[in-house]
Structure formats: structure tokens, C-alpha cells
Amino acid sequence: MNNNLVSTSMEKSFGKSLLYTLPMFLITFIFISGGKVDFSNLPAALAIVVTFLFMNILYFMMHYTGKTDKFRVILFIIFALSLSFTLIKNMMEMRHSMSFSQADLLECKIPFCHLVIPMMIIPAAFTKSIIFPGSVIGGFADISSMIILWLVATLVLGRGFCAWGCFYGGWDDGFSRFRKKSVIKKISESWRWMPFAVLFMVALTAAMTLGPTYCDWICPFKAVTEFEQISSVESVAKAVVFISLFLSLVVVLPVLTKKRTQCSFLCPMGAVNSLSNKITPFVVKIDKKACSECFKCVQVCPLFALTKEDVKNGKASVFCSKCGKCVDVCSKNAIHFGIKGVPAGTMKNFSRNLFLFVSFLFISVFSAGSIINAVQSIFKLLF
Amino acid sequence: MFLDILFMVDSFILGLSTGSACLLTCGMVMFPYLLAGSADVWRITADLSIFFLTRLTVYFLLATASWYFGQVLFMNPVVKSIVPGILYIVFAVMLIWYSISRKRQLQCPSGFVTTIDNRRLIPILLGVVNSIGFCPALFIILTKGASESTLVQSYKAFLAFFIGSSLWFLPLPLAGKIRKKKVLQTIGILATGLAGIIFIIKGITSLIGGLINE
């Protein structure tokens, strides 16, 4: 009886959930619509209304059901798909192709992506130049606004950025949910450190070559965004690398392991964000008194952030993205969102409400543009 | 363009990434000995300098020898592209295997040197054995030395490899104070595997270039 009471303690009544959703409702309305909806352009207005309602229903459901990851992942996957869609659509309109030419590089017309940031630091410090052929201010996905967005999100959410802000993460998160049970179960914990090795190598090569080596040679998401025009053996080799990494780390391995393998084993940004987990105020805590050590949380963690030792020690590792999957699965409500400095097992509801408000606000504001664009295109296609 | 630049720095990256594995197996054998007894700053500096100088000398000798053999064996430009390409791929696969294998050598081959009863000779012998330890990374850099068109380029490749691998040895006197050594070692080993991947790409590109020119 007591267990049942504990397991449902994050749920709220319908009225209370509505009340909690109200601030999000107002803020997202202002951010998404700019304060008013112009119905003279019907597809655009409908896309705004649909996106706005969809986001707020998800947020409401998080409070009403007490489940976090179940609803977060819906928005996260749609964000990833809509961003790729929007980006490809823009490329097709601007260049009539998904590939970019040398002229596009010279004219700095490449949209900026947060994965470049770790590679930019050393060259920027020594040469006072940015090693990315994008627009610094203004234009689509310019460098300065992307850096500011990432910086704010990382300082507040830490590696939470990988579950609540990254516009690529939804791809492997989505594929990791295709099967009910994993085929590959045993993976050495040492592989968790791979993103740090990748970070080390790309930061080094970028510093020495003054070029964004990760984007040039490794990034699997080139397969679903933009890539270099095929014009030489080198560009063919790059395309082969991009496509094979995408198929293996973003599609096949997540399906087989039920883990976000690209984010766990490759992404250098994941390494940087893991380090920022040390300073962020939000953490996932484990109440050792309530924990029955069933280790379901270890099993479901998509980023190998929890080991049995971590559970016994009562804290998630630096790899935690605060996706909430472990929190959702814990029948004892022992694992929960917390705030640094507040003891585990206390202020669970307050911590969760605060974290959800901040993280959901970020993803909804960040993703709104892409989703509206995608929805609008679908409406135009249908009607 | 990018590959050209990458090829200039790949020796350094190879040294830097594999230096951690080298340190993992040999550092703990060599430096407790170098720092043992009444070790003052001057003695440690002198021993370290002799150790590095010996390694550099051995590398320059290897650079000369590999370049000479390259000139003799790879006279045909197509062969000069295809054979190193194949060697790069083979050794890079070995390097990756070395980085992921649980059976990788954890015993330092230069361990026996510390048993020699001549204090002054030890840093020199350590430098020699450490430089010619048969590991995939050395085979890769020898292949690079052999495929360079001039002796100076071969020297540059070995010098970059030497600098990259030596950086790991510099903070060794502070090894006891470094926290999370295991994590750093794991990252270093994984980086070695990534260096292997770079050389596989280099090998494939060299091979394709050779086949196209054939």
C-alpha cells in the first residue's frame, strides 16, 4: 500500500496540473507567436497554434502523469526530425542541393552547429579567428546566437542539454526505442570515455589544422543535414564515413542496444557537457534509504550514466543527461530530480517542478521555429 | 587540402595518442627508478634529458634508415603509393586492436634495464629500448619515414612523433599527485584507437591514389 502511494507521488490532480502548466502556457505563447497570431496566413497561423497546443499538452501530461521521459522524448524526436527537415528545405531553396560547394564555404554560408564549439576554443585563443565558415551575426543559425544559446543551456542544464536541447539527439534516442528488448546487452563501461578521446583528438587536430575536423571528417549527422559536394576521392571518403557512422551509431546500434550510442560513444559535445554537469544546479539524486537496488534504472539509462556502483553510492555519474528515464522507471521513487546541496530524498516535487519548468521552456522555445516550419510545410502539402 | 595538412600533423597526433599507452606500460617502471634514492631536481632533470636525447637520437637514426630503405624499395611511384598504403592499413588495424584488446602488453619491455648495475647507462638504455619497442605505432611511423620523398621530411615526421609521445612523460614526476589516473589512461588508450582510424583513412587514400595512377 505504501509502495503504491510512493510510486504515484509525482502525479498531480487535473486542476493542479493545469495550474502548473499556466506559466508555461503564457511564456510559450509569447515566445512562439510574438504575442499575436496573424490569421491572414492560415497555414502559418495553424502551424503556430498546433505547435503551441502540442507543446503545452506534453508539459501538462508530464505533471498530470508524473512521467517525464515518456513525454520529453516525443518532443525531442519531433525536434530532431523537424530540424533536419527545415535545414534540408532551406538548403534546397537556397542552393537546390543538400551539398555545399567551395563557393558556399568561401562566402561563409554554412549554418553553425553547437558540435563545432569544442574545436573552436584553442584556435580562437591563439589566432583570434573562428575556424568555421558561417555567419558570425545574422542569417540562418549564426555563430554568436548558437554559442550564447548553448552556453546558457549548458550552464543551467549541464549535460541536460543532450536530452533537452540537442537537435540531433532525438535521432538515436528515437531509434533506441524501436525494440522492446536489447539484443546486445554487455558493453564495457570503458567505452563511456570514448567521447573524451574524440574530443581530445578533434580539439588537437582542429588546433593544428585550423579547421573543424569533426565536421569535416566525422559528424554522422552530415548524412541528414548537409555535406561537401562530391568532387574528389577525399569527398567520397568523407561521405562514406558520414553515412557509415550514421547507419551504425545512430540507427543500427541504438536499435540493438536500446542505448543512445552516438551520444554515448562519439559526440565530443557530450564530453564537454558532461564536464559542465559539475557546475549545473540540477542533478539526479538517489535516495539510498528508499532504493531497493533492483537496478532497473541502470538497465534503462540510455547513456551508460548509471552503474550499480553509482546506485549504491547514491548519485548518478557525470554522464547523466537528466532525461528522466530512470526516474520514470523507479517504482520506489528513490531516484529523482534534485538540486545541488539539497539532500537526496527531500524536496522531490519542488526540484522536479523547477527542473521541468526550466528544461521544458528551453526545449520548447528552441525547437518551436523548426517544428512550426515543418508543420506549416505539411499543411501546405496537404491543403 | 585538408588531408595534406593532416598528413603533416599525423605523426604528432600518432605520438601524442600512443604516448599514453607507452606511458601506461613503461612509465611506472622507468620513473620510480629515475627518481629513486637521493634524487634532486638536477639529477632528475639530467636523467630525463639524457633519456629524451637518446630517444631523439634513435628516432633520427630510424628516420634515416627507413627513408633509405624507402628509396631503395619504393623506386616506382605507384609502388611508393600502394605498398605504404597497405602497410598503413595493416599497422593501423594492429594499433586499433592493440587499443581495444584486453590482452595488450602490460609489461614494460625495458623493465630489465633497471636491473643493470650502472647508474649512468640506465637513462640511455631506457631511451634506446623505449624508442625501438616493437609496437604498431613505431611500424606506422617507420612506414611514413620510408614513404617520404626527402630525408628532411622523414626527420620531420619522426621529430613530430617524438614530441607527441614525449609530452606524456613530462608530468611523470607529478604522477603520484594526478587524480583519476585510470580514467586518463582509458581515454589515452581510446585515443590510440582513433589515431589508428586516421591512419586507416590515410592508407586507403594512398592506396586509391596509387591504383588510380597505375
Chai-1 contact restraints between the chains, C-beta under 6 A:
chainA,res_idxA,chainB,res_idxB,connection_type,confidence,min_distance_angstrom,max_distance_angstrom,comment,restraint_id
A,S190,B,T186,contact,1.0,0.0,6.0,A-B,restraint_1
A,W193,B,T186,contact,1.0,0.0,6.0,A-B,restraint_2
A,W193,B,I187,contact,1.0,0.0,6.0,A-B,restraint_3
A,M194,B,L190,contact,1.0,0.0,6.0,A-B,restraint_4
A,F196,B,I187,contact,1.0,0.0,6.0,A-B,restraint_5
A,A197,B,I187,contact,1.0,0.0,6.0,A-B,restraint_6
A,A197,B,L190,contact,1.0,0.0,6.0,A-B,restraint_7
A,A197,B,A191,contact,1.0,0.0,6.0,A-B,restraint_8
A,A197,B,L194,contact,1.0,0.0,6.0,A-B,restraint_9
A,F200,B,A191,contact,1.0,0.0,6.0,A-B,restraint_10
A,M201,B,A191,contact,1.0,0.0,6.0,A-B,restraint_11
A,M201,B,L194,contact,1.0,0.0,6.0,A-B,restraint_12
A,M208,B,V9,contact,1.0,0.0,6.0,A-B,restraint_13
A,T209,B,I5,contact,1.0,0.0,6.0,A-B,restraint_14
A,G211,B,F2,contact,1.0,0.0,6.0,A-B,restraint_15
A,D216,B,F2,contact,1.0,0.0,6.0,A-B,restraint_16
A,V233,B,I208,contact,1.0,0.0,6.0,A-B,restraint_17
A,E234,B,L3,contact,1.0,0.0,6.0,A-B,restraint_18
